[in-house]
Amino acid sequence: MDSIFAVSSGAPPAAIAIVRLSGAAAFDAARALAGSLPPPRQARLRALRDADGRLIDRALVLLFPGPDSATGEDVVELHVHGGRAVVRAVEAALATHPGLRRAEPGEFTRRALANGRIDLTEAEGLGDLLAAETEGQRSAALAMAEGAVRRLAEGWTDRLVALAAQVEAQLDFAEEDDVALEAPPAFATEAQSLAAAMAALLATPPVERLRDGLRVVIAGPPNSGKSTLLNALAERDAAIVSPISGTTRDRIEAPVVRGGIAYVLTDTAGLLAETADPIERIGIARAEEAMRAADLVLWLGDDAPPLESMIHVHARADLDTRSVAPAGVDVAISARTGAGIVDLWSILHRRATAMLPRADAVAVNQRQRSLLAGCADNLRAAIDQPDMILFAEDLRLAMRSLDQLVGRSDVEAMLDALFTRFCLGK
């Protein structure tokens, strides 16, 4: 396998840039640049020179012999000055070394996974951590990157292995004594307990709401103030505001972070009972689709919202004709004067907090939820099996799902999709 290198500290210019090398050729390549190498895990100042002996930079050099390194391979870190020309010169010198090439996005982390330094859930958590923009995103991603999901999966796997061993022993005993192959009640009880533990985790809010932001759709009839409200919440002119009916024909999205929570605000076309305009009909259909997919809906119509779960907003309350809000309204606002906007954000924050994973909870993503749901289904199927052999097969399928959860199976296509999200130095 080729050895790899890349800047792992972010794009220059910067005060310091860290160029990371990993693989069998890492130490030789570092020796070619720096001469004598320092003892492992001890930083030493070295002069880096190109193949012609010209000084490139003076840098700190750190060695991490494998397998006890970030990737499980020999790793070198070159802490150089972070100017673009310096980094380019170091990379150019490394590129000439035999067996050493530039890393692909996420390749360092992928090697860590392949070499058993991390599991798949930790790699997913690291990917989310790199993209985290809010405290909630950081906390959930760090918990996953530190192995919170892995530890749960390992505990469940240990229990499944123990149960499967008992089943196999029972099958052997039954064959010797020629007795019925029926699962004892204790086996079903343990399978039920495992399924219940997974169901409890699946009942918690998904991590995607933290990572991608809560989807807040602003809906209502034409000219009800939807676009004006979007601009007020986003604090910028994200949508065109006009007194002309039907100005908004398509969904307009604006990401916002407020109170440490990420939201995706969506302005939609005005809802009409009927329209002859085919473009307007498309806009209405997309508005209805957005409402169905939303986590929260702000309803700006004067009539009661279609669903009780929607937040009923009385907009343009500064107008004399709208100074009195209809009964049942959750909040009255004026996007023009700013009245009620803080109250609306308070309502959104309370609703959002209830819909997001708790700070101390383990949150799982859609891939993990799907595998855990399949595992729980196999365990429930085992409970209803009168035949011990079929019971054992359901346990095997359940363990296979847990293996896929942490990456102990053939998941190459999924890995390709995951690691393309990473930067080069990861």
Secondary structure, 3 states (H helix, E strand, C coil): CCEEEEECCCCCCEEEEEEEEECCCHHHHHHHHHCCCCCCCCCEEEEEECCCCCEEEEEEEEEECCCCCCCCCCEEEEEEEECHHHHHHHHHHHHCCCCEEECCCCHHHHHHHHCCCCCHHHHHHHHHHHHCCCHHHHHHHHHHHCCHHHHHHHHHHHHHHHHHHHHHHHHHHHHHHCCCCCCCHHHHHHHHHHHHHHHHHHCCCCCHHHHHCEEEEEECCCCCCHHHHHHHHHCCCCCCCCCCCCCCCCCEEEEEEECCEEEEEEECCCCCCCCCCHHHHHHHHHHHHHHHHCCEEEECCCCCCCCCCCEEEECCCCCHHHCCCCCCCCEECCCCCCCCHHHHHHHHHHHHHHHCCCCCCCCCCHHHHHHHHHHHHHHHHHHCCCCHHHHHHHHHHHHHHHHHHHCCCCCHHHHHHHHCCCCCCC
